[in-house]
Structures are given as structure tokens and as C-alpha cells.
Amino acid sequence: MLDIKLLRENLEEVIKRLNTRNGDFSYLRETVFNDEKRRELITEVEKMKKTRNEKSKEIGVLKRNKQDVSEILKSVANIGEDIAKFDKEIKLLEDKINYSLMSTPNLLHESVPIGKDENDNVEIKRYLEPTKFTFTPKAHYELGEKLNILDFERAAKVTGSRFVICKGLGARLELALIKFMMDLHANKHGYVEIIPPYIVSRESMLATGQLPKFENDSYKVIGGDSEWFLNPTAEVPTINMYRDEVLDIKELPIKHCSYTTAFRSESGSAGKDTRGIIRLHQFNKVELIKLTSSDDSYEELEKMLVDSEAVLKTLNLPYRVVSLCSGDMGFGMAKTYDIEVWIPSQNTYREIGSISNSEDYQARRANIKVRRSKDDKLELAHILNGSGLAVGRTMVAIMENYQQEDGSILIPEVLKPYMGVDVIK
């Protein structure tokens, strides 16, 4: 979340910068007003406590000297009640301030292009030309059902819409992609593998910015002693491994490739990608996480982008990279690149991964700090996350770009050792 000190000192500038996200952040003026009132009340409470302490000492002296203390007792009779009343008001103001800060998105990096929506994103690079066919390419769900490797009908019977059952070589392809991605990032890019819990606490969701903003999009777990949520992305449990910790700068950057199954209600996507596996309620994903210092977080962001791109390059899939504009940026991020892979059946590029720098926004919420030396003041870490990649969408890209006229699907060379076959037919 944003630093309240930043709001106190640069309120109008902060509002102006946040408004480039195409929202109205004028409510922050009330937040700063509440903060001023809170600090005034704290000062008053401290004065009352000081008076009470001084009077208590005076009463003690008078009592020892067997003098009358009734007048002094009368003068402090209501101080305790007044302090309690002010403390309650301070707590109410603190709750309002914290909710406001928790509900306010991150400030955007100066390099983020200003724009309204995804149409204003800026393309910065491409890899390969879109795949050409001598026949009309089929959609992945048509291929998957004909090859009996994707079963949507039985998944709907088991659970409901927007779920899939991967069967046979479809299941093997999904597992192959997970193993390939984890191996690539661990063995070639130096990330440490993580398989985190699939259930996370409210504290973990708050720390990474999913709450309170996206509570309606999250799945809650019924039962248990705690308030739990199904993990929406590996970013949540992996970052929270370091919540309330102080990191030695000599150990940075900390790099993890984290595999998990993610769960999202997709409540705001009615009518979008209702067929196939591009937008599911449950999907597998390999996420890249970096914890670093403010010194080199943007250098590390560029490296993370290259690491994510390596998945598609190794699979020989056409893609492009875009820099997200201000109106299309994620809530907690200061700068984001999207990788978009070519989907032949749609004749367009579709997002397959996002690579972002939250700077100190998530670290402030999660209380993750960095120590440069024993004599230096602690500072907040910078936290980066990126897709490495979304497994289901990578599967879609392979099925559609490697399809043959007879409906079979060739296996990319790098996946053949994982698959044990050259073709799905």
C-alpha cells in the first residue's frame, strides 16, 4: 500500500498520478484529513496521560504528608473516561485510514504509457511471425474433444461450467509443461522451486493486495478454525513466506519459481471465452517471484521478462510483448509487461503471462524489509512477480500452432522427452 507520509507531503501530486488509472482518487483528501485528526487526538491523549501521571505523583506526596487530596481527585476523576473515549475515536479513524490505503492502487512508474484501456498498450517486441496454415485452423477445444484429450461435458457434470478434465495425452501434456517450465527456470535461470499451500489466510491475501479490493472474486473456504481462501495465484503464498521478515541485502535477489493450482471466480468476465480452457475457474500456473532491493528492481524486471519469454522461445511459439498503459494496469503494480501468444483460431495475440514490479507496495503491506548493514536503517524490499507461464494457455498455444490438417498435434521438440511421443493423434 502507499505510504501515508507520501500522502501528507504530496497529496495533490499523488491524486493526479493515480487518476491516470482512469479512476477518481479524490477520496484521499478525506484520508489525509482523518490522519491529521487522528494525530491531533493522539497528542491530546498524550497530554491527558501526562497530566494524570503528574497528578498521581502529586496525590502520592499529599497522602504521605497526610494532606487533603479530594480536590485533586476531583480534577482527574474523568480523565480515564476521556482517554478511553479518545482512544476509541482514534481506533475508528485508524480503521478508516487503513481501509482507504488498502483500497488504493499503486502509483505507476513514470515509464508507463498513459492510456484508457488495452487498446492503448504499447507493443515493444515480437518473436516469430504468426503461424500460417494451408487449411483453416481449428480451435483448441475442437481439437481436444476430437482427440479425446479434453472433456468439458464430464467436467461440467462433476463441478460446473468453466472446468475441464484433461485425459490421456492431454493430461500428460499439461504435466509435461509444468515440469518443463519448472526445470527451465530452476536449472537455467537460477530460481528455487516452490510448491506452496493451495489455501491461504486472510492475512496473506491482504499482504499481497488481493483484499479488500478483490474479495468478491476470491473463493472462500468453508470450515476450519481460520478464515481461509483458495489461492488465486502463486504470488500470494510465495511472497507471504517472507511476511514480517528482514532480509539481508547480501542474499538478494531471492528468486522462486512457484507451481500451484490457482482458483478464480472470474466474476467480471461473463461472456468471455466461455468455450475452451483460456478462462477457467481452476488452472495450473508456474509463477516467478523475486524479492530485491530498490537499487536494481527494474533491472531485475527486465531479466524476469527475458526468463518468461524463454518458455515460448524454447517452444518455438510466436508471441509479442506489450507495455501496459495506465488504464490497463493491475491494482498493486507500478509497471507491467504482458506477453501475448499467437492464437490461430482467433487470429490474434492473447495474454499468456504478465511480468510486474510492485516496487515497495506489497512489501509495505507484508512488512518485508531489507537490512543493508547493522548500522543502516531498515528499508522496504521491492517485490516482482511474473508468469512463467500460465500452463493452460500455453497448452492452448501448442495445440493450435502445432495442429495438422488431419487434426493431430505435433509435440514441440523440447517436450518430447517429457511426453514420450512425437504426436497426439
JOQUIFEN-V973076 format. One record per residue. N is the residue number from 1. SS is DSSP state (H for helix, E for strand, L for the rest). PSI is psi in whole degrees, 0 to 359 (* if undefined). NEAR is the number of other C-alpha atoms within 10 Angstrom. Layout:
BEGIN
[[N | SS | PSI | NEAR] [N | SS | PSI | NEAR]]
END
This chain:
BEGIN
[[1 | L | 168 | 25] [2 | L | 154 | 21] [3 | L | 125 | 12] [4 | H | 329 | 16] [5 | H | 323 | 11] [6 | H | 320 | 11] [7 | H | 318 | 19] [8 | H | 319 | 17] [9 | H | 335 | 11] [10 | H | 43 | 11] [11 | H | 306 | 17] [12 | H | 324 | 15] [13 | H | 320 | 12] [14 | H | 314 | 18] [15 | H | 317 | 19] [16 | H | 316 | 13] [17 | H | 320 | 16] [18 | H | 327 | 20] [19 | H | 344 | 16] [20 | H | 348 | 19] [21 | H | 6 | 24] [22 | L | 38 | 14] [23 | L | 178 | 10] [24 | L | 111 | 12] [25 | L | 25 | 18] [26 | L | 341 | 15] [27 | L | 343 | 11] [28 | H | 339 | 20] [29 | H | 319 | 15] [30 | H | 324 | 13] [31 | H | 315 | 23] [32 | H | 322 | 18] [33 | H | 315 | 13] [34 | H | 325 | 18] [35 | H | 319 | 21] [36 | H | 316 | 14] [37 | H | 319 | 15] [38 | H | 316 | 21] [39 | H | 325 | 13] [40 | H | 318 | 13] [41 | H | 321 | 17] [42 | H | 318 | 17] [43 | H | 317 | 12] [44 | H | 318 | 14] [45 | H | 319 | 20] [46 | H | 321 | 13] [47 | H | 317 | 13] [48 | H | 320 | 17] [49 | H | 322 | 15] [50 | H | 316 | 12] [51 | H | 316 | 14] [52 | H | 318 | 17] [53 | H | 318 | 12] [54 | H | 318 | 12] [55 | H | 323 | 16] [56 | H | 319 | 15] [57 | H | 319 | 12] [58 | H | 319 | 14] [59 | H | 320 | 19] [60 | H | 318 | 14] [61 | H | 314 | 13] [62 | H | 318 | 14] [63 | H | 320 | 12] [64 | H | 328 | 9] [65 | L | 9 | 9] [66 | L | 40 | 9] [67 | L | 161 | 11] [68 | L | 131 | 11] [69 | L | 8 | 14] [70 | H | 320 | 9] [71 | H | 318 | 10] [72 | H | 319 | 14] [73 | H | 322 | 13] [74 | H | 322 | 10] [75 | H | 338 | 11] [76 | L | 8 | 15] [77 | L | 326 | 12] [78 | L | 2 | 10] [79 | H | 318 | 16] [80 | H | 317 | 13] [81 | H | 320 | 11] [82 | H | 319 | 13] [83 | H | 314 | 19] [84 | H | 320 | 12] [85 | H | 315 | 12] [86 | H | 320 | 17] [87 | H | 321 | 16] [88 | H | 319 | 12] [89 | H | 322 | 16] [90 | H | 317 | 21] [91 | H | 319 | 12] [92 | H | 318 | 13] [93 | H | 319 | 20] [94 | H | 320 | 16] [95 | H | 318 | 12] [96 | H | 316 | 16] [97 | H | 313 | 21] [98 | H | 319 | 14] [99 | H | 318 | 15] [100 | H | 313 | 17] [101 | H | 320 | 19] [102 | H | 335 | 20] [103 | L | 1 | 19] [104 | L | 130 | 20] [105 | L | 175 | 21] [106 | L | 154 | 26] [107 | L | 141 | 24] [108 | L | 145 | 26] [109 | L | 149 | 16] [110 | L | 339 | 10] [111 | L | 353 | 11] [112 | L | 126 | 19] [113 | L | 142 | 18] [114 | L | 131 | 19] [115 | L | 172 | 19] [116 | L | 315 | 15] [117 | L | 193 | 15] [118 | H | 339 | 15] [119 | H | 343 | 11] [120 | H | 7 | 17] [121 | L | 151 | 23] [122 | E | 119 | 17] [123 | E | 133 | 14] [124 | E | 342 | 10] [125 | E | 160 | 11] [126 | E | 155 | 15] [127 | E | 123 | 15] [128 | L | 159 | 12] [129 | L | 153 | 11] [130 | L | 142 | 18] [131 | L | 134 | 15] [132 | L | 144 | 10] [133 | L | 154 | 12] [134 | L | 5 | 7] [135 | L | 171 | 9] [136 | L | 115 | 10] [137 | L | 145 | 22] [138 | L | 157 | 19] [139 | L | 155 | 20] [140 | H | 326 | 25] [141 | H | 328 | 20] [142 | H | 314 | 15] [143 | H | 314 | 21] [144 | H | 319 | 25] [145 | H | 320 | 14] [146 | H | 323 | 14] [147 | L | 356 | 18] [148 | L | 40 | 15] [149 | L | 348 | 21] [150 | E | 129 | 25] [151 | E | 101 | 19] [152 | H | 325 | 22] [153 | H | 313 | 14] [154 | H | 328 | 13] [155 | H | 320 | 16] [156 | H | 325 | 14] [157 | H | 321 | 10] [158 | H | 317 | 12] [159 | L | 302 | 10] [160 | L | 192 | 13] [161 | L | 159 | 15] [162 | L | 37 | 20] [163 | L | 158 | 23] [164 | L | 151 | 22] [165 | E | 120 | 16] [166 | E | 132 | 18] [167 | L | 149 | 16] [168 | L | 235 | 13] [169 | H | 344 | 20] [170 | H | 315 | 20] [171 | H | 321 | 13] [172 | H | 323 | 16] [173 | H | 318 | 25] [174 | H | 314 | 19] [175 | H | 322 | 15] [176 | H | 319 | 21] [177 | H | 320 | 25] [178 | H | 311 | 22] [179 | H | 318 | 15] [180 | H | 313 | 17] [181 | H | 315 | 23] [182 | H | 317 | 26] [183 | H | 315 | 16] [184 | H | 311 | 20] [185 | H | 326 | 25] [186 | H | 312 | 16] [187 | H | 328 | 12] [188 | H | 333 | 10] [189 | L | 356 | 18] [190 | L | 21 | 14] [191 | L | 148 | 20] [192 | E | 129 | 16] [193 | E | 142 | 19] [194 | E | 135 | 18] [195 | E | 101 | 15] [196 | L | 173 | 18] [197 | L | 148 | 14] [198 | L | 350 | 17] [199 | E | 134 | 18] [200 | E | 159 | 21] [201 | E | 167 | 19] [202 | H | 320 | 16] [203 | H | 320 | 15] [204 | H | 321 | 24] [205 | H | 322 | 25] [206 | H | 319 | 20] [207 | H | 330 | 25] [208 | L | 2 | 25] [209 | L | 4 | 24] [210 | L | 329 | 22] [211 | L | 148 | 19] [212 | L | 353 | 15] [213 | L | 315 | 15] [214 | L | 29 | 13] [215 | H | 323 | 14] [216 | H | 343 | 15] [217 | H | 359 | 16] [218 | L | 149 | 19] [219 | L | 125 | 17] [220 | E | 146 | 17] [221 | E | 126 | 14] [222 | L | 128 | 10] [223 | L | 169 | 8] [224 | L | 169 | 7] [225 | L | 346 | 6] [226 | L | 169 | 11] [227 | L | 106 | 13] [228 | E | 157 | 19] [229 | E | 149 | 20] [230 | E | 135 | 19] [231 | L | 123 | 25] [232 | L | 341 | 25] [233 | L | 149 | 23] [234 | H | 343 | 28] [235 | H | 321 | 27] [236 | H | 301 | 23] [237 | H | 328 | 26] [238 | H | 315 | 25] [239 | H | 321 | 23] [240 | H | 350 | 22] [241 | L | 331 | 13] [242 | L | 11 | 16] [243 | L | 137 | 21] [244 | L | 28 | 14] [245 | L | 157 | 13] [246 | E | 122 | 16] [247 | E | 139 | 23] [248 | E | 128 | 16] [249 | H | 335 | 16] [250 | H | 340 | 11] [251 | H | 356 | 10] [252 | L | 150 | 14] [253 | L | 145 | 20] [254 | E | 128 | 16] [255 | E | 125 | 21] [256 | E | 140 | 25] [257 | E | 120 | 29] [258 | E | 122 | 25] [259 | E | 134 | 26] [260 | E | 163 | 22] [261 | E | 130 | 19] [262 | E | 152 | 20] [263 | E | 125 | 21] [264 | L | 140 | 18] [265 | L | 336 | 15] [266 | L | 41 | 15] [267 | L | 335 | 10] [268 | L | 16 | 9] [269 | L | 31 | 10] [270 | L | 130 | 8] [271 | L | 353 | 7] [272 | L | 127 | 10] [273 | L | 50 | 12] [274 | L | 340 | 13] [275 | L | 143 | 17] [276 | L | 197 | 22] [277 | L | 19 | 21] [278 | L | 324 | 23] [279 | L | 94 | 18] [280 | L | 163 | 21] [281 | L | 336 | 18] [282 | E | 128 | 17] [283 | E | 156 | 21] [284 | E | 147 | 22] [285 | E | 142 | 25] [286 | E | 121 | 31] [287 | E | 141 | 29] [288 | E | 132 | 30] [289 | E | 136 | 27] [290 | E | 136 | 25] [291 | E | 124 | 26] [292 | E | 187 | 27] [293 | L | 172 | 25] [294 | L | 342 | 15] [295 | L | 319 | 10] [296 | L | 22 | 11] [297 | H | 328 | 22] [298 | H | 331 | 18] [299 | H | 319 | 9] [300 | H | 329 | 19] [301 | H | 316 | 22] [302 | H | 322 | 14] [303 | H | 320 | 13] [304 | H | 322 | 25] [305 | H | 315 | 24] [306 | H | 319 | 14] [307 | H | 319 | 21] [308 | H | 318 | 25] [309 | H | 328 | 21] [310 | H | 330 | 17] [311 | H | 310 | 19] [312 | H | 325 | 22] [313 | H | 316 | 15] [314 | H | 327 | 13] [315 | H | 355 | 16] [316 | L | 49 | 17] [317 | L | 138 | 22] [318 | L | 138 | 20] [319 | E | 170 | 25] [320 | E | 162 | 20] [321 | E | 132 | 23] [322 | E | 148 | 20] [323 | E | 122 | 24] [324 | L | 140 | 26] [325 | L | 171 | 25] [326 | H | 325 | 29] [327 | H | 354 | 21] [328 | H | 9 | 19] [329 | L | 148 | 24] [330 | L | 155 | 18] [331 | L | 310 | 18] [332 | L | 6 | 24] [333 | L | 146 | 24] [334 | L | 332 | 23] [335 | E | 139 | 27] [336 | E | 136 | 27] [337 | E | 139 | 25] [338 | E | 136 | 22] [339 | E | 127 | 26] [340 | E | 123 | 21] [341 | E | 152 | 25] [342 | E | 127 | 25] [343 | E | 103 | 26] [344 | H | 319 | 23] [345 | H | 335 | 14] [346 | H | 353 | 12] [347 | L | 42 | 11] [348 | E | 170 | 12] [349 | E | 140 | 17] [350 | E | 145 | 18] [351 | E | 133 | 18] [352 | E | 349 | 24] [353 | E | 149 | 26] [354 | E | 138 | 24] [355 | E | 118 | 26] [356 | E | 154 | 27] [357 | E | 120 | 27] [358 | L | 1 | 25] [359 | L | 231 | 27] [360 | L | 10 | 29] [361 | H | 308 | 26] [362 | H | 325 | 28] [363 | H | 325 | 26] [364 | H | 319 | 21] [365 | H | 320 | 21] [366 | H | 355 | 26] [367 | L | 53 | 19] [368 | L | 118 | 26] [369 | E | 166 | 25] [370 | E | 136 | 25] [371 | E | 120 | 18] [372 | L | 316 | 15] [373 | L | 171 | 11] [374 | L | 339 | 8] [375 | L | 347 | 7] [376 | L | 150 | 9] [377 | L | 140 | 9] [378 | L | 145 | 15] [379 | E | 161 | 19] [380 | E | 143 | 22] [381 | L | 164 | 29] [382 | E | 138 | 26] [383 | E | 131 | 29] [384 | E | 148 | 29] [385 | E | 151 | 27] [386 | E | 154 | 27] [387 | E | 141 | 28] [388 | E | 27 | 31] [389 | E | 190 | 26] [390 | E | 118 | 23] [391 | H | 314 | 26] [392 | H | 317 | 23] [393 | H | 329 | 23] [394 | H | 322 | 22] [395 | H | 317 | 19] [396 | H | 313 | 24] [397 | H | 319 | 27] [398 | H | 311 | 23] [399 | H | 318 | 27] [400 | H | 321 | 27] [401 | H | 335 | 26] [402 | L | 10 | 19] [403 | E | 151 | 23] [404 | L | 166 | 18] [405 | L | 329 | 12] [406 | L | 4 | 8] [407 | L | 357 | 19] [408 | L | 166 | 17] [409 | E | 120 | 21] [410 | E | 149 | 19] [411 | L | 128 | 20] [412 | L | 144 | 16] [413 | H | 317 | 12] [414 | H | 339 | 13] [415 | H | 348 | 18] [416 | H | 319 | 15] [417 | H | 329 | 11] [418 | H | 327 | 15] [419 | H | 324 | 19] [420 | L | 4 | 12] [421 | L | 162 | 12] [422 | L | 342 | 14] [423 | E | 148 | 16] [424 | E | 119 | 19] [425 | L | * | 15]]
END
